[in-house]
Amino acid sequence: MSSITAGALAACNAASGSTVASSAAAKYTPGTYTAPEAIPDSEITKTYDVDVAIIGMGYAGVSIGMCLTLGRELGKYLAAK
């Protein structure tokens, strides 16, 4: 393992022991979560029929969206050859 990798892992480990994380865990009481009410069918205005649905625009959602787009474009390029 390189010294850069070791340093990055050590920094992650130090951050996980922060007081913010431990104080948040101390406030959680298991079994207190209640699910929100279901959305009535009358309020659903659109539905989509898709092969892949990406929910969220975090790192994972953006990454897979880019991969799907690039893959589609590559397929078009190869089909034209």
N, C-alpha and C positions, 0 to 999 in steps of 0.2 A: 504494500500500500504506500502510495506516495505521501510525502509530508503535507502536500496541499489537501489531499483527500482526508488524511488523518486530522488536519486542522479543521476542515469543514465539518467532519463528524463530531469532533469535540465541541465545536460551537453549537451544533444542533442539540447535543446532549446537555450542554449547559443551559440552553434556552428551555428545554423541557422541564428543568427543575425550578423554573421561576416561580415566584410567589403568586403571580397572576393566575397561572394554571392551577396551582394547588388551592388557592382561595376559591376559584370557580368550582372546583370539584367538591369542596367542602359545603357549598351552598346547595348542591343538587340533592333532591330527595327522591329516591326511586319510587315509582308507582304514582307520581303526581301528575303525569302527563295525561291530558284528555285530548282526544282527536277533535279537529274542527268539524262543524256540521257539514254534511254532504251538500254539494251544489245541486239545486233542483234542476230537473231536465228542462224546465221552461226557461232557465237562464243561460243555457248552453246555446250559443248562436252560431258557432262554426265547429265543424269536425274536419279532420284531414285524413286521407287515406295515403299513407306513405310506407316506403320500405324501411327507412331509417329515420328516427326522430332523435335529435340532439336537444336535450333539455339543459339549459344553462350555458353561459358563455365564460366559464372559468377556463383554466388551463387545459383541462381534459376535453371540454366541449369544443374549444377553438382548435385544438390540435387535430381532433378527429374530423372536424369540418374541413380543415385544410387538406387532410389526407384524402377524404372522399372527393373533394373538388379536383385535386391533382390527379387522382386515379381516373376520374371521368375524362379529364382532358387528355391524359395519356392514352386512354382507350380510343378516343376519337382520332388522335394522331396516328396510332398504329393501324386503325381501320382504314385510314386514308392512304396508307402506303401500299 
